[in-house]
Amino acid sequence: MDTPDPKATNAGTLVEAVMSAIRQRIAARILTPGARLPSIRAFAGTMQVSKSTVVEAYERLAAEGTIRSRPGSGFFAAGPLA
């Protein structure tokens, strides 16, 4: 799946663009339930944003239940979006 350029989208903030990219990967089953998400550093490089942007996006997605955080292990997809 092509990674959208977050700076060229109308998704709002960069954080929202990163959140949208993760949601799309879950909806497309590229990230299946229980699958480990890319590391913060790796995904920041992929999306061409700062690490703090990805941290904020991952924290928001975890708060809404889209992904799960396992301290010391990373972030994991919680399941398909309804």
mmCIF file as gemmi writes it, N, C-alpha and C atoms, coordinates in Angstrom:
data_model
loop_
_atom_site.group_PDB
_atom_site.id
_atom_site.type_symbol
_atom_site.label_atom_id
_atom_site.label_alt_id
_atom_site.label_comp_id
_atom_site.label_asym_id
_atom_site.label_entity_id
_atom_site.label_seq_id
_atom_site.pdbx_PDB_ins_code
_atom_site.Cartn_x
_atom_site.Cartn_y
_atom_site.Cartn_z
_atom_site.occupancy
_atom_site.B_iso_or_equiv
_atom_site.pdbx_formal_charge
_atom_site.auth_seq_id
_atom_site.auth_asym_id
_atom_site.pdbx_PDB_model_num
ATOM 1 N N . MET Axp A 1 ? 0.85 -1.174 0 1 0 ? 1 A 1
ATOM 2 C CA . MET Axp A 1 ? 0 0 0 1 0 ? 1 A 1
ATOM 3 C C . MET Axp A 1 ? 0.891 1.231 0 1 0 ? 1 A 1
ATOM 4 N N . ASP Axp A 2 ? 0.605 2.158 -0.885 1 0 ? 2 A 1
ATOM 5 C CA . ASP Axp A 2 ? 1.376 3.39 -0.944 1 0 ? 2 A 1
ATOM 6 C C . ASP Axp A 2 ? 1.11 4.219 0.297 1 0 ? 2 A 1
ATOM 7 N N . THR Axp A 3 ? 2.155 4.831 0.795 1 0 ? 3 A 1
ATOM 8 C CA . THR Axp A 3 ? 2.018 5.697 1.952 1 0 ? 3 A 1
ATOM 9 C C . THR Axp A 3 ? 1.709 7.099 1.467 1 0 ? 3 A 1
ATOM 10 N N . PRO Axp A 4 ? 0.565 7.646 1.9 1 0 ? 4 A 1
ATOM 11 C CA . PRO Axp A 4 ? 0.23 8.995 1.462 1 0 ? 4 A 1
ATOM 12 C C . PRO Axp A 4 ? 1.19 10.012 2.059 1 0 ? 4 A 1
ATOM 13 N N . ASP Axp A 5 ? 1.422 11.069 1.321 1 0 ? 5 A 1
ATOM 14 C CA . ASP Axp A 5 ? 2.249 12.159 1.828 1 0 ? 5 A 1
ATOM 15 C C . ASP Axp A 5 ? 1.381 12.975 2.772 1 0 ? 5 A 1
ATOM 16 N N . PRO Axp A 6 ? 1.651 12.93 4.085 1 0 ? 6 A 1
ATOM 17 C CA . PRO Axp A 6 ? 0.784 13.624 5.033 1 0 ? 6 A 1
ATOM 18 C C . PRO Axp A 6 ? 0.744 15.129 4.814 1 0 ? 6 A 1
ATOM 19 N N . LYS Axp A 7 ? 1.768 15.673 4.195 1 0 ? 7 A 1
ATOM 20 C CA . LYS Axp A 7 ? 1.802 17.113 3.961 1 0 ? 7 A 1
ATOM 21 C C . LYS Axp A 7 ? 0.945 17.514 2.761 1 0 ? 7 A 1
ATOM 22 N N . ALA Axp A 8 ? 0.555 16.524 1.928 1 0 ? 8 A 1
ATOM 23 C CA . ALA Axp A 8 ? -0.222 16.814 0.725 1 0 ? 8 A 1
ATOM 24 C C . ALA Axp A 8 ? -1.693 16.44 0.882 1 0 ? 8 A 1
ATOM 25 N N . THR Axp A 9 ? -2.087 16 2.072 1 0 ? 9 A 1
ATOM 26 C CA . THR Axp A 9 ? -3.472 15.591 2.281 1 0 ? 9 A 1
ATOM 27 C C . THR Axp A 9 ? -4.265 16.709 2.932 1 0 ? 9 A 1
ATOM 28 N N . ASN Axp A 10 ? -5.557 16.567 2.896 1 0 ? 10 A 1
ATOM 29 C CA . ASN Axp A 10 ? -6.449 17.492 3.586 1 0 ? 10 A 1
ATOM 30 C C . ASN Axp A 10 ? -6.957 16.845 4.867 1 0 ? 10 A 1
ATOM 31 N N . ALA Axp A 11 ? -6.165 15.962 5.443 1 0 ? 11 A 1
ATOM 32 C CA . ALA Axp A 11 ? -6.578 15.216 6.624 1 0 ? 11 A 1
ATOM 33 C C . ALA Axp A 11 ? -6.563 16.069 7.886 1 0 ? 11 A 1
ATOM 34 N N . GLY Axp A 12 ? -6.155 17.308 7.779 1 0 ? 12 A 1
ATOM 35 C CA . GLY Axp A 12 ? -6.067 18.15 8.965 1 0 ? 12 A 1
ATOM 36 C C . GLY Axp A 12 ? -4.635 18.185 9.443 1 0 ? 12 A 1
ATOM 37 N N . THR Axp A 13 ? -4.434 17.789 10.681 1 0 ? 13 A 1
ATOM 38 C CA . THR Axp A 13 ? -3.088 17.821 11.247 1 0 ? 13 A 1
ATOM 39 C C . THR Axp A 13 ? -2.28 16.612 10.799 1 0 ? 13 A 1
ATOM 40 N N . LEU Axp A 14 ? -0.982 16.697 10.992 1 0 ? 14 A 1
ATOM 41 C CA . LEU Axp A 14 ? -0.121 15.559 10.679 1 0 ? 14 A 1
ATOM 42 C C . LEU Axp A 14 ? -0.472 14.364 11.552 1 0 ? 14 A 1
ATOM 43 N N . VAL Axp A 15 ? -0.832 14.617 12.807 1 0 ? 15 A 1
ATOM 44 C CA . VAL Axp A 15 ? -1.232 13.528 13.704 1 0 ? 15 A 1
ATOM 45 C C . VAL Axp A 15 ? -2.443 12.805 13.124 1 0 ? 15 A 1
ATOM 46 N N . GLU Axp A 16 ? -3.425 13.564 12.645 1 0 ? 16 A 1
ATOM 47 C CA . GLU Axp A 16 ? -4.616 12.949 12.054 1 0 ? 16 A 1
ATOM 48 C C . GLU Axp A 16 ? -4.271 12.166 10.793 1 0 ? 16 A 1
ATOM 49 N N . ALA Axp A 17 ? -3.297 12.641 10.017 1 0 ? 17 A 1
ATOM 50 C CA . ALA Axp A 17 ? -2.871 11.921 8.818 1 0 ? 17 A 1
ATOM 51 C C . ALA Axp A 17 ? -2.235 10.581 9.184 1 0 ? 17 A 1
ATOM 52 N N . VAL Axp A 18 ? -1.418 10.571 10.229 1 0 ? 18 A 1
ATOM 53 C CA . VAL Axp A 18 ? -0.796 9.326 10.684 1 0 ? 18 A 1
ATOM 54 C C . VAL Axp A 18 ? -1.873 8.375 11.213 1 0 ? 18 A 1
ATOM 55 N N . MET Axp A 19 ? -2.808 8.907 11.988 1 0 ? 19 A 1
ATOM 56 C CA . MET Axp A 19 ? -3.902 8.075 12.504 1 0 ? 19 A 1
ATOM 57 C C . MET Axp A 19 ? -4.698 7.471 11.352 1 0 ? 19 A 1
ATOM 58 N N . SER Axp A 20 ? -4.982 8.258 10.344 1 0 ? 20 A 1
ATOM 59 C CA . SER Axp A 20 ? -5.73 7.787 9.184 1 0 ? 20 A 1
ATOM 60 C C . SER Axp A 20 ? -4.971 6.68 8.458 1 0 ? 20 A 1
ATOM 61 N N . ALA Axp A 21 ? -3.662 6.828 8.318 1 0 ? 21 A 1
ATOM 62 C CA . ALA Axp A 21 ? -2.852 5.809 7.647 1 0 ? 21 A 1
ATOM 63 C C . ALA Axp A 21 ? -2.916 4.48 8.397 1 0 ? 21 A 1
ATOM 64 N N . ILE Axp A 22 ? -2.855 4.521 9.72 1 0 ? 22 A 1
ATOM 65 C CA . ILE Axp A 22 ? -2.948 3.289 10.514 1 0 ? 22 A 1
ATOM 66 C C . ILE Axp A 22 ? -4.342 2.684 10.389 1 0 ? 22 A 1
ATOM 67 N N . ARG Axp A 23 ? -5.373 3.521 10.495 1 0 ? 23 A 1
ATOM 68 C CA . ARG Axp A 23 ? -6.746 3.018 10.356 1 0 ? 23 A 1
ATOM 69 C C . ARG Axp A 23 ? -6.952 2.352 8.995 1 0 ? 23 A 1
ATOM 70 N N . GLN Axp A 24 ? -6.416 2.949 7.941 1 0 ? 24 A 1
ATOM 71 C CA . GLN Axp A 24 ? -6.549 2.381 6.598 1 0 ? 24 A 1
ATOM 72 C C . GLN Axp A 24 ? -5.857 1.029 6.513 1 0 ? 24 A 1
ATOM 73 N N . ARG Axp A 25 ? -4.702 0.9 7.121 1 0 ? 25 A 1
ATOM 74 C CA . ARG Axp A 25 ? -3.981 -0.38 7.101 1 0 ? 25 A 1
ATOM 75 C C . ARG Axp A 25 ? -4.734 -1.456 7.873 1 0 ? 25 A 1
ATOM 76 N N . ILE Axp A 26 ? -5.403 -1.066 8.946 1 0 ? 26 A 1
ATOM 77 C CA . ILE Axp A 26 ? -6.2 -2.03 9.708 1 0 ? 26 A 1
ATOM 78 C C . ILE Axp A 26 ? -7.438 -2.419 8.904 1 0 ? 26 A 1
ATOM 79 N N . ALA Axp A 27 ? -8.125 -1.434 8.326 1 0 ? 27 A 1
ATOM 80 C CA . ALA Axp A 27 ? -9.333 -1.701 7.536 1 0 ? 27 A 1
ATOM 81 C C . ALA Axp A 27 ? -9.022 -2.577 6.325 1 0 ? 27 A 1
ATOM 82 N N . ALA Axp A 28 ? -7.858 -2.385 5.712 1 0 ? 28 A 1
ATOM 83 C CA . ALA Axp A 28 ? -7.459 -3.165 4.541 1 0 ? 28 A 1
ATOM 84 C C . ALA Axp A 28 ? -6.85 -4.511 4.935 1 0 ? 28 A 1
ATOM 85 N N . ARG Axp A 29 ? -6.779 -4.774 6.23 1 0 ? 29 A 1
ATOM 86 C CA . ARG Axp A 29 ? -6.234 -6.012 6.784 1 0 ? 29 A 1
ATOM 87 C C . ARG Axp A 29 ? -4.747 -6.181 6.47 1 0 ? 29 A 1
ATOM 88 N N . ILE Axp A 30 ? -4.073 -5.067 6.204 1 0 ? 30 A 1
ATOM 89 C CA . ILE Axp A 30 ? -2.619 -5.097 6.095 1 0 ? 30 A 1
ATOM 90 C C . ILE Axp A 30 ? -2.052 -5.315 7.491 1 0 ? 30 A 1
ATOM 91 N N . LEU Axp A 31 ? -2.704 -4.694 8.474 1 0 ? 31 A 1
ATOM 92 C CA . LEU Axp A 31 ? -2.414 -4.946 9.892 1 0 ? 31 A 1
ATOM 93 C C . LEU Axp A 31 ? -3.59 -5.738 10.443 1 0 ? 31 A 1
ATOM 94 N N . THR Axp A 32 ? -3.375 -7.003 10.718 1 0 ? 32 A 1
ATOM 95 C CA . THR Axp A 32 ? -4.435 -7.859 11.242 1 0 ? 32 A 1
ATOM 96 C C . THR Axp A 32 ? -4.471 -7.77 12.765 1 0 ? 32 A 1
ATOM 97 N N . PRO Axp A 33 ? -5.572 -8.186 13.388 1 0 ? 33 A 1
ATOM 98 C CA . PRO Axp A 33 ? -5.647 -8.132 14.852 1 0 ? 33 A 1
ATOM 99 C C . PRO Axp A 33 ? -4.445 -8.83 15.497 1 0 ? 33 A 1
ATOM 100 N N . GLY Axp A 34 ? -3.813 -8.126 16.398 1 0 ? 34 A 1
ATOM 101 C CA . GLY Axp A 34 ? -2.641 -8.658 17.086 1 0 ? 34 A 1
ATOM 102 C C . GLY Axp A 34 ? -1.325 -8.374 16.385 1 0 ? 34 A 1
ATOM 103 N N . ALA Axp A 35 ? -1.39 -7.845 15.158 1 0 ? 35 A 1
ATOM 104 C CA . ALA Axp A 35 ? -0.158 -7.543 14.415 1 0 ? 35 A 1
ATOM 105 C C . ALA Axp A 35 ? 0.558 -6.358 15.051 1 0 ? 35 A 1
ATOM 106 N N . ARG Axp A 36 ? 1.869 -6.451 15.078 1 0 ? 36 A 1
ATOM 107 C CA . ARG Axp A 36 ? 2.683 -5.374 15.647 1 0 ? 36 A 1
ATOM 108 C C . ARG Axp A 36 ? 2.77 -4.229 14.653 1 0 ? 36 A 1
ATOM 109 N N . LEU Axp A 37 ? 2.532 -3.025 15.137 1 0 ? 37 A 1
ATOM 110 C CA . LEU Axp A 37 ? 2.668 -1.836 14.305 1 0 ? 37 A 1
ATOM 111 C C . LEU Axp A 37 ? 4.143 -1.517 14.113 1 0 ? 37 A 1
ATOM 112 N N . PRO Axp A 38 ? 4.458 -0.757 13.065 1 0 ? 38 A 1
ATOM 113 C CA . PRO Axp A 38 ? 5.855 -0.338 12.89 1 0 ? 38 A 1
ATOM 114 C C . PRO Axp A 38 ? 6.322 0.461 14.11 1 0 ? 38 A 1
ATOM 115 N N . SER Axp A 39 ? 7.611 0.401 14.372 1 0 ? 39 A 1
ATOM 116 C CA . SER Axp A 39 ? 8.144 1.186 15.483 1 0 ? 39 A 1
ATOM 117 C C . SER Axp A 39 ? 7.885 2.664 15.23 1 0 ? 39 A 1
ATOM 118 N N . ILE Axp A 40 ? 7.898 3.425 16.296 1 0 ? 40 A 1
ATOM 119 C CA . ILE Axp A 40 ? 7.672 4.87 16.174 1 0 ? 40 A 1
ATOM 120 C C . ILE Axp A 40 ? 8.697 5.488 15.232 1 0 ? 40 A 1
ATOM 121 N N . ARG Axp A 41 ? 9.939 5.136 15.398 1 0 ? 41 A 1
ATOM 122 C CA . ARG Axp A 41 ? 10.998 5.697 14.552 1 0 ? 41 A 1
ATOM 123 C C . ARG Axp A 41 ? 10.813 5.287 13.09 1 0 ? 41 A 1
ATOM 124 N N . ALA Axp A 42 ? 10.515 4.017 12.852 1 0 ? 42 A 1
ATOM 125 C CA . ALA Axp A 42 ? 10.344 3.54 11.476 1 0 ? 42 A 1
ATOM 126 C C . ALA Axp A 42 ? 9.145 4.194 10.802 1 0 ? 42 A 1
ATOM 127 N N . PHE Axp A 43 ? 8.027 4.298 11.527 1 0 ? 43 A 1
ATOM 128 C CA . PHE Axp A 43 ? 6.833 4.869 10.915 1 0 ? 43 A 1
ATOM 129 C C . PHE Axp A 43 ? 6.99 6.37 10.704 1 0 ? 43 A 1
ATOM 130 N N . ALA Axp A 44 ? 7.727 7.034 11.591 1 0 ? 44 A 1
ATOM 131 C CA . ALA Axp A 44 ? 8.011 8.459 11.391 1 0 ? 44 A 1
ATOM 132 C C . ALA Axp A 44 ? 8.795 8.65 10.097 1 0 ? 44 A 1
ATOM 133 N N . GLY Axp A 45 ? 9.741 7.765 9.836 1 0 ? 45 A 1
ATOM 134 C CA . GLY Axp A 45 ? 10.502 7.835 8.59 1 0 ? 45 A 1
ATOM 135 C C . GLY Axp A 45 ? 9.639 7.553 7.378 1 0 ? 45 A 1
ATOM 136 N N . THR Axp A 46 ? 8.779 6.557 7.477 1 0 ? 46 A 1
ATOM 137 C CA . THR Axp A 46 ? 7.874 6.215 6.379 1 0 ? 46 A 1
ATOM 138 C C . THR Axp A 46 ? 6.94 7.364 6.044 1 0 ? 46 A 1
ATOM 139 N N . MET Axp A 47 ? 6.385 7.978 7.08 1 0 ? 47 A 1
ATOM 140 C CA . MET Axp A 47 ? 5.413 9.06 6.89 1 0 ? 47 A 1
ATOM 141 C C . MET Axp A 47 ? 6.076 10.428 6.726 1 0 ? 47 A 1
ATOM 142 N N . GLN Axp A 48 ? 7.385 10.478 6.919 1 0 ? 48 A 1
ATOM 143 C CA . GLN Axp A 48 ? 8.149 11.727 6.824 1 0 ? 48 A 1
ATOM 144 C C . GLN Axp A 48 ? 7.625 12.791 7.789 1 0 ? 48 A 1
ATOM 145 N N . VAL Axp A 49 ? 7.425 12.36 9.04 1 0 ? 49 A 1
ATOM 146 C CA . VAL Axp A 49 ? 6.997 13.251 10.115 1 0 ? 49 A 1
ATOM 147 C C . VAL Axp A 49 ? 7.92 13.026 11.307 1 0 ? 49 A 1
ATOM 148 N N . SER Axp A 50 ? 7.785 13.839 12.336 1 0 ? 50 A 1
ATOM 149 C CA . SER Axp A 50 ? 8.626 13.677 13.522 1 0 ? 50 A 1
ATOM 150 C C . SER Axp A 50 ? 8.143 12.499 14.364 1 0 ? 50 A 1
ATOM 151 N N . LYS Axp A 51 ? 9.049 11.992 15.195 1 0 ? 51 A 1
ATOM 152 C CA . LYS Axp A 51 ? 8.683 10.899 16.094 1 0 ? 51 A 1
ATOM 153 C C . LYS Axp A 51 ? 7.576 11.323 17.047 1 0 ? 51 A 1
ATOM 154 N N . SER Axp A 52 ? 7.604 12.576 17.498 1 0 ? 52 A 1
ATOM 155 C CA . SER Axp A 52 ? 6.569 13.036 18.431 1 0 ? 52 A 1
ATOM 156 C C . SER Axp A 52 ? 5.184 13.019 17.779 1 0 ? 52 A 1
ATOM 157 N N . THR Axp A 53 ? 5.115 13.228 16.479 1 0 ? 53 A 1
ATOM 158 C CA . THR Axp A 53 ? 3.838 13.158 15.759 1 0 ? 53 A 1
ATOM 159 C C . THR Axp A 53 ? 3.297 11.734 15.797 1 0 ? 53 A 1
ATOM 160 N N . VAL Axp A 54 ? 4.164 10.759 15.563 1 0 ? 54 A 1
ATOM 161 C CA . VAL Axp A 54 ? 3.744 9.354 15.588 1 0 ? 54 A 1
ATOM 162 C C . VAL Axp A 54 ? 3.38 8.935 17.01 1 0 ? 54 A 1
ATOM 163 N N . VAL Axp A 55 ? 4.139 9.386 17.999 1 0 ? 55 A 1
ATOM 164 C CA . VAL Axp A 55 ? 3.82 9.079 19.396 1 0 ? 55 A 1
ATOM 165 C C . VAL Axp A 55 ? 2.416 9.572 19.725 1 0 ? 55 A 1
ATOM 166 N N . GLU Axp A 56 ? 2.122 10.81 19.368 1 0 ? 56 A 1
ATOM 167 C CA . GLU Axp A 56 ? 0.795 11.382 19.634 1 0 ? 56 A 1
ATOM 168 C C . GLU Axp A 56 ? -0.295 10.587 18.917 1 0 ? 56 A 1
ATOM 169 N N . ALA Axp A 57 ? -0.057 10.224 17.661 1 0 ? 57 A 1
ATOM 170 C CA . ALA Axp A 57 ? -1.045 9.454 16.898 1 0 ? 57 A 1
ATOM 171 C C . ALA Axp A 57 ? -1.269 8.083 17.533 1 0 ? 57 A 1
ATOM 172 N N . TYR Axp A 58 ? -0.199 7.387 17.89 1 0 ? 58 A 1
ATOM 173 C CA . TYR Axp A 58 ? -0.327 6.071 18.51 1 0 ? 58 A 1
ATOM 174 C C . TYR Axp A 58 ? -1.06 6.178 19.849 1 0 ? 58 A 1
ATOM 175 N N . GLU Axp A 59 ? -0.751 7.201 20.637 1 0 ? 59 A 1
ATOM 176 C CA . GLU Axp A 59 ? -1.428 7.371 21.929 1 0 ? 59 A 1
ATOM 177 C C . GLU Axp A 59 ? -2.922 7.623 21.74 1 0 ? 59 A 1
ATOM 178 N N . ARG Axp A 60 ? -3.278 8.43 20.752 1 0 ? 60 A 1
ATOM 179 C CA . ARG Axp A 60 ? -4.702 8.691 20.487 1 0 ? 60 A 1
ATOM 180 C C . ARG Axp A 60 ? -5.411 7.435 19.995 1 0 ? 60 A 1
ATOM 181 N N . LEU Axp A 61 ? -4.756 6.678 19.117 1 0 ? 61 A 1
ATOM 182 C CA . LEU Axp A 61 ? -5.357 5.44 18.618 1 0 ? 61 A 1
ATOM 183 C C . LEU Axp A 61 ? -5.522 4.422 19.748 1 0 ? 61 A 1
ATOM 184 N N . ALA Axp A 62 ? -4.575 4.388 20.668 1 0 ? 62 A 1
ATOM 185 C CA . ALA Axp A 62 ? -4.687 3.489 21.82 1 0 ? 62 A 1
ATOM 186 C C . ALA Axp A 62 ? -5.837 3.923 22.72 1 0 ? 62 A 1
ATOM 187 N N . ALA Axp A 63 ? -5.994 5.227 22.912 1 0 ? 63 A 1
ATOM 188 C CA . ALA Axp A 63 ? -7.072 5.741 23.764 1 0 ? 63 A 1
ATOM 189 C C . ALA Axp A 63 ? -8.443 5.414 23.19 1 0 ? 63 A 1
ATOM 190 N N . GLU Axp A 64 ? -8.558 5.387 21.874 1 0 ? 64 A 1
ATOM 191 C CA . GLU Axp A 64 ? -9.854 5.077 21.259 1 0 ? 64 A 1
ATOM 192 C C . GLU Axp A 64 ? -10.051 3.579 21.043 1 0 ? 64 A 1
ATOM 193 N N . GLY Axp A 65 ? -9.036 2.77 21.34 1 0 ? 65 A 1
ATOM 194 C CA . GLY Axp A 65 ? -9.181 1.321 21.25 1 0 ? 65 A 1
ATOM 195 C C . GLY Axp A 65 ? -8.842 0.716 19.902 1 0 ? 65 A 1
ATOM 196 N N . THR Axp A 66 ? -8.322 1.506 18.987 1 0 ? 66 A 1
ATOM 197 C CA . THR Axp A 66 ? -7.964 0.998 17.664 1 0 ? 66 A 1
ATOM 198 C C . THR Axp A 66 ? -6.705 0.144 17.726 1 0 ? 66 A 1
ATOM 199 N N . ILE Axp A 67 ? -5.776 0.537 18.582 1 0 ? 67 A 1
ATOM 200 C CA . ILE Axp A 67 ? -4.554 -0.23 18.79 1 0 ? 67 A 1
ATOM 201 C C . ILE Axp A 67 ? -4.361 -0.436 20.287 1 0 ? 67 A 1
ATOM 202 N N . ARG Axp A 68 ? -3.48 -1.35 20.635 1 0 ? 68 A 1
ATOM 203 C CA . ARG Axp A 68 ? -3.157 -1.627 22.035 1 0 ? 68 A 1
ATOM 204 C C . ARG Axp A 68 ? -1.668 -1.38 22.255 1 0 ? 68 A 1
ATOM 205 N N . SER Axp A 69 ? -1.36 -0.823 23.406 1 0 ? 69 A 1
ATOM 206 C CA . SER Axp A 69 ? 0.022 -0.591 23.79 1 0 ? 69 A 1
ATOM 207 C C . SER Axp A 69 ? 0.461 -1.693 24.743 1 0 ? 69 A 1
ATOM 208 N N . ARG Axp A 70 ? 1.625 -2.268 24.475 1 0 ? 70 A 1
ATOM 209 C CA . ARG Axp A 70 ? 2.23 -3.22 25.399 1 0 ? 70 A 1
ATOM 210 C C . ARG Axp A 70 ? 3.588 -2.639 25.777 1 0 ? 70 A 1
ATOM 211 N N . PRO Axp A 71 ? 3.672 -2.041 26.974 1 0 ? 71 A 1
ATOM 212 C CA . PRO Axp A 71 ? 4.932 -1.409 27.383 1 0 ? 71 A 1
ATOM 213 C C . PRO Axp A 71 ? 6.12 -2.355 27.23 1 0 ? 71 A 1
ATOM 214 N N . GLY Axp A 72 ? 7.15 -1.864 26.584 1 0 ? 72 A 1
ATOM 215 C CA . GLY Axp A 72 ? 8.347 -2.652 26.351 1 0 ? 72 A 1
ATOM 216 C C . GLY Axp A 72 ? 8.282 -3.524 25.115 1 0 ? 72 A 1
ATOM 217 N N . SER Axp A 73 ? 7.075 -3.656 24.53 1 0 ? 73 A 1
ATOM 218 C CA . SER Axp A 73 ? 6.91 -4.502 23.351 1 0 ? 73 A 1
ATOM 219 C C . SER Axp A 73 ? 6.477 -3.738 22.116 1 0 ? 73 A 1
ATOM 220 N N . GLY Axp A 74 ? 5.779 -2.629 22.293 1 0 ? 74 A 1
ATOM 221 C CA . GLY Axp A 74 ? 5.325 -1.843 21.152 1 0 ? 74 A 1
ATOM 222 C C . GLY Axp A 74 ? 3.826 -1.688 21.114 1 0 ? 74 A 1
ATOM 223 N N . PHE Axp A 75 ? 3.331 -1.398 19.923 1 0 ? 75 A 1
ATOM 224 C CA . PHE Axp A 75 ? 1.903 -1.196 19.706 1 0 ? 75 A 1
ATOM 225 C C . PHE Axp A 75 ? 1.395 -2.273 18.762 1 0 ? 75 A 1
ATOM 226 N N . PHE Axp A 76 ? 0.141 -2.698 18.99 1 0 ? 76 A 1
ATOM 227 C CA . PHE Axp A 76 ? -0.441 -3.795 18.231 1 0 ? 76 A 1
ATOM 228 C C . PHE Axp A 76 ? -1.854 -3.443 17.794 1 0 ? 76 A 1
ATOM 229 N N . ALA Axp A 77 ? -2.246 -3.919 16.613 1 0 ? 77 A 1
ATOM 230 C CA . ALA Axp A 77 ? -3.597 -3.682 16.102 1 0 ? 77 A 1
ATOM 231 C C . ALA Axp A 77 ? -4.597 -4.404 16.988 1 0 ? 77 A 1
ATOM 232 N N . ALA Axp A 78 ? -5.67 -3.698 17.352 1 0 ? 78 A 1
ATOM 233 C CA . ALA Axp A 78 ? -6.682 -4.291 18.223 1 0 ? 78 A 1
ATOM 234 C C . ALA Axp A 78 ? -7.685 -5.114 17.434 1 0 ? 78 A 1
ATOM 235 N N . GLY Axp A 79 ? -7.971 -4.732 16.213 1 0 ? 79 A 1
ATOM 236 C CA . GLY Axp A 79 ? -8.938 -5.467 15.411 1 0 ? 79 A 1
ATOM 237 C C . GLY Axp A 79 ? -9.499 -4.599 14.311 1 0 ? 79 A 1
ATOM 238 N N . PRO Axp A 80 ? -10.337 -5.194 13.455 1 0 ? 80 A 1
ATOM 239 C CA . PRO Axp A 80 ? -10.898 -4.421 12.348 1 0 ? 80 A 1
ATOM 240 C C . PRO Axp A 80 ? -11.841 -3.34 12.848 1 0 ? 80 A 1
ATOM 241 N N . LEU Axp A 81 ? -11.886 -2.246 12.112 1 0 ? 81 A 1
ATOM 242 C CA . LEU Axp A 81 ? -12.786 -1.156 12.465 1 0 ? 81 A 1
ATOM 243 C C . LEU Axp A 81 ? -14.184 -1.491 11.995 1 0 ? 81 A 1
ATOM 244 N N . ALA Axp A 82 ? -15.171 -1.113 12.789 1 0 ? 82 A 1
ATOM 245 C CA . ALA Axp A 82 ? -16.563 -1.402 12.439 1 0 ? 82 A 1
ATOM 246 C C . ALA Axp A 82 ? -17.076 -0.433 11.406 1 0 ? 82 A 1
